[in-house]
Amino acid sequence: MLDIDEMSTKEIMDLLHKVGHGHLGFVGEGHPYVVPMHYYLRDSAIYIFTTVGMKTQYMDANPEVCLQIEEVQDDLLHWRSVLVNGRAEHITLQQDIDRVMQFVKTQNPTLSPAINRTWIDAWGRAEVMALYRIHPSEMSGRTTDGISSQ
């Protein structure tokens, strides 16, 4: 039988800092919608840098979101998983955008070329960037590694 332990708050924050990507879930038009997403963690705030589209329409209409991250180690018997429930805030003030984007670019320098140019998607629409801050209301984590019990 697989032994699953609760993770401490410190373990949850450590894993959030380490991983940097997961799955963001929200509800749109009465249906669940989940997308893979990179995130940027600063203090207790989680930032999402993305392009405008269905996910941003859904988050703007209903800002309640859930971010799930995981780390699978050597095999499927050794994993850690974190759920963060919270509220997504669309950042629209230019001074806030500039401040957060400076942090995002520091965390992920490979974004710089994409940030500095506009591209066209398969339907001929210009990609417009959007920035969100997730305000966590609840976090939980589970592990099979026995880290919490050590």
PyMOL commands that set and color helices and strands:
alter all, ss='L'
color gray80, all
select helices_A, chain A and resi 9-19+54-61+94-107+109-115
alter helices_A, ss='H'
color red, helices_A
select strands_A, chain A and resi 5-6+21-28+31-38+40-42+45-51+64-72+79-90+129-143
alter strands_A, ss='S'
color yellow, strands_A
deselect
rebuild
show_as cartoon
